[in-house]
Amino acid sequence: MECEACGLDLTAYRGCQEVTLRCPQCGKEYDLNTFAQQMDDEFEEEMGFVPMDRI
């Protein structure tokens, strides 16, 4: 998944209450729902290890 602003690959960022995708170059953040149709098995496997009970 690429940043719409600068075209670089996005990285997953875990916040306190949610996971977003962030561009390492320009810092633009995207909600995961923005790229839901593009997510493949490899991405889902990586996100499966992100703890979501940090509240």
ABEGO torsion letter per residue (X at the ends): XBBAAAGBBBBBBBBAABBBBBBAAAGBBBBAAAAAAABBAAAAAAAAABBAAAX
